[in-house]
């Protein structure tokens, strides 16, 4: 039997009325609170990043294919819809590649590769953009029309349509339906089935088009809800003077976000002709993604602060334990026990305290997260946070890493105060009362 571990258990089960017992309970509570805060913070931050990213990618796709001369604006340069990759680009189920960072070497030969994507390309669809001005009897509002076609994937947007229905695409005529956001409807005092005129400028000429509101949506991405409306792509093509085979570009949806950079390089290098260029939506709309990346700093700061609280409390508890057991330490030294052996007794005891604190911390942390995820108790101002409730994304691997990391880091720091054992003289300790 491990003698140090056996003695540590005896020490842990004795002295229920000693002063150290109060300190130990405080240490357990401190570790439990720290772990609870770390679990809730990581689940909340991961939830924010996941839900907001899902909204952005769902509305815009993961990768845009445009004319190579288009810069990071909403200007439109027509490209032909008839491309070798459209619409069968979504038949790609996986890509094998080798290389590091952004340098990829794509190949079909399994022997020459060391990696493959986690998923394939899910969907590809066309789009066209045109800026205009909505004019009603009382209000004037700028708008960007996003033209879509019958290949549009409604899977994402359907869940955010609050009133009405999606756009219909007649075979013979252009649809006059328009899908506007709740923000635009409120600002212009419009409701379902209302009609209004949008003014456009083309070659220094003013053009007008009348639309009827077929549906009202709300994604919660206020920055985009107030700027965009969806219409039949043929409306944009006619306004721009394009043929029915010309579009602004293609939106590509992938199955796994981890593959974004790989597919971005793959499409540019292996799929597109030289006159077309693919860019990720992160590059097109950098503002929100920079804000999301800042949340990583918040996560690190919170975890670091909670670790410091745990370490300070455990160092205090360990020093009190050692001082209270001075007589026992002297006796063990007189019987021939080494300093390291005695230090291990107290480190084992400290590990028991930390594990007990982690247990309660995990219990309360997961309980709070589960309650929030199920009942959405904590509400948010959607205009500021893009979400109406605090999102929770519980990742078991992250929680496991937090537990193992907290245990290991705390015990490593406890090695230093355990040196106090070496300062205790056996003769004086045995005589100590």
Secondary structure, DSSP 8 states (H G I E B T S, - for coil): --HHHHHHHHHHHS-TTSHHHHHHHHHHHHHHHHHHHHHHHHHHHHHHHHHHHHHHHHHH-SEEEEETT--SSS----EES--TTTTGGGG----EEE-STT--EE-S-GGG-SEE-SS-EEEEEEEEEEEEEEE-SS-EEEEEEEEE-TT--TTTGGGGEEEE------SSS---EEEEEHHHHHHHT--TT-EEEEEEEETTEEEEEEEEEEEEE--S-HHHHTTEEEEEHHHHHHHHT--TTEESEEEEEES-GGGHHHHHHHIIIIIS-TTEEEEEHHHHTHHHHHHHHHHHHHHHHHHHHHHHHHHHHHHHHHHHHHHHTHHHHHHHHHTT--HHHHHHHHHHHHHHHHHHHHHHHHHHHHHHHHHHHHH--SB--HHHHS-SB------HHHHHHHHHHHHHHHHHHHHHHGGGGGG--HHHHHH--
